[in-house]
Amino acid sequence: MPTVSFLYRSRKDFAPLTMRFEHKAKQYHVTTKYPVSRNDFKTYYRKKNTKTGEDKIQFRKAQDFFYKELNDIEEYVLKQFYKLDDESIISKNWLKKVYDNYLNPGNQSTESHFVTYWFDYKIDNHHKFINSNKTYGLSPDRLKGLRNIKEIVIIYELERLNRKLKLVCSQSMFTS
């Protein structure tokens, strides 16, 4: 019987959780993109509600908020496991692919995670964007500026970084 659990495996006060998938005495771990504070994890994860009155309601609301995303991830991973024909393919890579598919449903292109993709998108779809005159379409000078900035980014990627720049979501899922 497979189980999915979440662990806080960091010394920092705020870090992403680690998902553990256990099946047939084997464990596989993947770091999630679900950041949480150490205090919230200790307070709300698998704790019984021993509070009374108004405190009990507040505790339950906070615990429900905490579990919402974790339950969705757990349910998705278990569904993918039960769809398998051959259990021998289960590995850390399998778990990582399942989690990536959870985050990126429909196998969307990972190209959209790069900065240059969005420059191309804005240039190609310029007729869909509202300009300063409150009409649709970007001016030729604005398009030229976007192309120039894109070229500067490409040069920076090739000469300095030797890799593509990725976009990172700066909003945390949990607020204290």
N, C-alpha and C positions, 0 to 999 in steps of 0.2 A: 504494500500500500504506500503510494508516494505521499510525501508531506512537503509543504513549503513553509518556511519560517523566515523571520527577519532578525538580523543581529546588528547591534551597534558595535562596530569593531574599530574604534578610533580613540585616540587620546584627546582629540580636539573637542571643544564644546559644541561645535556645529559641524556635522559631517553627513555624507550619504549613508544610507543603510546598506547592508549586505544581505542578499537573498540567498538562502540555503535550500537546495532541493535534495531531499533524501529519498533513496529508493534502493531496496535490496542491500542494505548495510553500506551503501556508498553515498558520499556527500559531494555535492557540486556547489560552488559558490560563485556569485556574480555580484559586483558592486552596482547598486541601482543609482538612478539619478533622482532619488527622493531624499532631499536633505532634511535633517531633523536635529533638534537640539538634544543633548544628552539628557537633560532634565525631563523633557517631554517624553522621551523614550522610556525612561525609568518610571515615570509617573503613570503613563497611560497604556503601555503595551503589556497585555496579559495580566492586568491587575484587576482584582475583584473590587467592586464598589462597596466600600464599608461606610461610606458617608451617609448622612441622613438629611432630610429636608431639602432646602435650597441648594446646599452643597452637592447633594446627590444628583440633582438635575444638571448643574454646571459641569460636574465631573463626567456625566454621561454624554453631554453635548460635545465636550472636548475629546472624549474617547471616540465618539462616532466620527468626528472630523478627522482624527488621526487614522482610523481604520479604513476610511472610505477608499483611498488610493491603494492601500496595501491589500485589501480584500479583492479589488479588481485585478491586481497583478497576480495574486495567488490563484484566482479562478481561471484566468487566462492560461497560466502555465499548466495547471492541471488538465484543462480541456485539451491543450496541445499534446500532453502526455497520453491521454486516453485515445487520441486520434492515431497514435503511432501503431504501425503494424509490427515493427521490429524494435524491441526494447534495447537491443544491443547498440543502437546508435546514440544512446543517451551518453552525453559527455558534457564537459564544461562548455565546449563550443556550441553544442546543441542548445544548452540553457541560455547562452549568450545570444544566439540567433532568435530564440523564442522571445527573449526580453526585448531585443531590438525590434522584432516584429510588433510587439505590444506598443512600443513607443512610436513606431513608424508604420501604422497599418496600411495595407494596400501596397506594400513594397514600393513606396514612393522613392524617387531617385534621391540618393544621398548627395547628388550634385547641388541640391538646393541648400545645403549646409555651408556652401562656400560663398565668400563675398562677391567674387566675380560673376557668379550666377545671377545675383540680384541686380548687378549693373546691366547685364544682358537682358534680364527680364524687363527692367524699366525702359531700356532703349527700344526693345522690340514691341512693347505694349504702351508706348508713349501716348497714343491716342486715347487711352483709358484714364489717364491721370488729369486732375483738375489743375489748371495753371493759375497764375496770379490774377488773371482777368475773370476768374470764376467760370471759364469755359474749358472744354476738354482739348487735350493736346499740349505737348511741350514745344517750346520754340526751338528753332534750329541751333541757336546759341547754347541753350540748355542741354540739348542732345550732344553737342560738340564737347561741352564741359564734362558730361558724364563719360563720354568716350575717353577723354584725356585722363580723368581720374582713374578709370578702369586700367588704362595703360600704365599709369604710375603704380597702381597696386600690383599688376602683373610683374613689372620690373622689380619691385620690392620683394615679391614672393620668390622670384628666380634668383636674384643676386644676394639677398640677405638671409632669407629664411630657408630656401631650398625645399619649400613645401607650400601648399595653398593655405590661405587664411580661412579659418572657419568662424562662423557666427556662433556666439554662445549666449544662451538665455541668462540674463542677469537677475531675473525675478526668482525669488525663492518660493517654494510651494508652502512653506510653513512660516508663519510670523509669530514671534513670541509676544 
